[in-house]
């Protein structure tokens, strides 16, 4: 009897943990089509800048990549939500 009760208690505890973990997951917000288009444009501009920097050497390449990264971050931040 004691064994059955301990198994039932263990199963209930595991079920509660699993259900609370499933409820804790939150969905990410659904963005507007304008936001999706803006972020896609930002990413494409970033990729183009990175590809253009491949022809450069050393410090120039690093500067162009850093500027592209900053521009992408700013562009995504200013995209409509």
N, C-alpha and C positions, 0 to 999 in steps of 0.2 A: 504494500500500500504506500509506504513511504517512497519507494522508487517511482511509482506512478505519479505521485504528487510532485516530486522533484522534476520529473520529465515534463509534466504539464506546465510547471512554473517556468522552466527553461524555455520551452516553446513559446509561451506567452511573452516572455521577456524579449526573445529574438524577434517575434512578430512585431512588437511595439517599436523596437529599434529600427527595423526595416521600414515600417510604415512612417515613422517620424523622419527618417532620412529621405524617403520619397517625397514627403510633403515639404521638406526644407528646400528642395531644388526649385529654383525660380527660373522662369523663362526669361530670356533676354527680350527687351522691348522691340516691338516691330516698328521699323523705321519707315518713313514715307518714301515714295518712289523718287522724290526730289533728292532726298538725303542719299539714297542708294546711288543715284546717277552722279551726284557730286563726289561721293567717295570713290566711285569707279574712275571718274576723271582724275581725281587726285592721285590715285594709284598708278594710272597710266602715265601721267606726267612724271611721277617719280621714277618709274621704270625707264622712261625715255631719257631722263636726266642721267640716270646711272649708266645706261648704255652709251650715252654721249661721253661720259667721263672715262670710258675705257681707252679712248685714244690719248688721254692725258697721262702725264707721269708725275709721280711723287706727291709733292705738296699741293700742286694744282688739283690733282685728282681728289685728294682728301678734302680740299676746300669745296669743290663742286659737290661731292657726296654729302658733306655736312650741310651745305645750303639746301640741297634737294631734300634731305631728311627734315630739316626745319620747315621748309616750305610745305611738305606733305603734312606735317603735324599741324601747322597753322591752317592749312586748307581743310583738313578734316574737322578741326575745331570750329571753323566758321561755316561748316555745311549746315543746311537747315535740318532741324530735327524732325 
